[in-house]
Amino acid sequence: TPSSYELTIQNYPNPFNNQTFIQYTIPKNEFIKLTMYDILGREIETLVNEVQTQGKHSIPWQAKGLSSGVYFAVLKYQNKIATQKIIYQK
């Protein structure tokens, strides 16, 4: 595990219409939290809130019942935070 590990998160497709996949990599088994927020900073949904194994992960997200617009996926790992802007277009 590199000592200067940079936490990253991405999604595809972006913008999306029905469903997008949020991808992230963690360098070791660790507790993570992945939460979706709207443009006003309100929490929409927590997708992951548990210890996960080392490696790449992908989780689908559907914006059911939400308006078109900008949303943010926020990944918390140890004392680091990574954010991905996600655009939802109906």
C-alpha positions in Angstrom: 0.0 0.0 0.0 1.5 3.3 -1.0 2.0 5.7 1.9 0.7 8.6 -0.1 -2.5 6.9 -1.3 -4.9 9.4 -2.9 -8.6 8.6 -2.4 -10.5 8.8 -5.7 -14.1 8.2 -6.7 -15.7 8.3 -10.2 -18.9 7.4 -11.9 -20.1 6.3 -15.3 -22.0 7.3 -17.2 -22.0 11.0 -16.3 -24.4 12.6 -17.0 -26.8 9.7 -16.6 -30.5 9.1 -17.2 -31.6 6.1 -15.2 -28.7 4.6 -13.4 -25.0 5.3 -12.8 -22.2 3.2 -11.3 -20.0 4.7 -8.6 -16.5 3.2 -8.6 -13.8 3.6 -5.9 -10.7 1.8 -4.7 -9.6 1.3 -1.2 -6.0 0.2 -0.3 -6.9 -2.0 2.7 -9.8 -3.5 4.6 -11.4 -0.4 6.2 -14.7 1.2 7.2 -16.1 3.4 4.5 -19.1 5.6 4.1 -20.5 6.5 0.7 -23.3 9.1 0.8 -25.3 10.9 -1.9 -26.2 14.6 -1.4 -28.2 17.1 -3.4 -27.0 20.5 -4.6 -28.2 22.1 -1.3 -26.1 19.7 0.8 -29.0 17.6 1.9 -28.3 13.9 2.4 -30.3 11.9 -0.1 -29.1 8.3 0.6 -26.3 6.3 2.2 -25.1 3.6 -0.2 -22.3 2.1 1.9 -21.7 2.3 5.6 -19.6 -0.7 6.5 -16.1 -2.3 6.5 -15.2 -3.3 2.9 -12.3 -5.3 1.6 -9.3 -3.9 -0.2 -9.6 -3.3 -3.9 -11.9 -1.9 -6.5 -15.6 -1.5 -5.8 -18.6 -0.5 -8.0 -22.1 0.3 -6.7 -25.1 1.2 -8.8 -27.2 4.3 -7.9 -30.6 5.1 -9.3 -32.1 8.5 -8.8 -35.7 7.3 -8.4 -38.1 10.0 -7.5 -35.5 12.8 -7.8 -35.4 15.8 -10.0 -32.9 16.3 -12.8 -29.9 18.2 -11.5 -26.5 18.0 -9.8 -25.8 15.5 -7.0 -22.6 14.6 -5.1 -21.2 11.3 -4.1 -19.1 11.7 -1.0 -16.7 8.9 0.0 -15.3 8.9 3.5 -12.3 6.7 4.2 -10.2 7.0 7.4 -9.7 10.8 7.7 -10.0 11.4 3.9 -12.9 12.5 1.8 -13.4 12.3 -1.9 -16.3 13.9 -3.8 -17.7 13.3 -7.3 -20.2 15.6 -9.0 -22.9 13.6 -10.7 -25.4 15.0 -13.2 -28.8 13.5 -13.5 -30.8 14.2 -16.7 -34.3 12.8 -17.2 
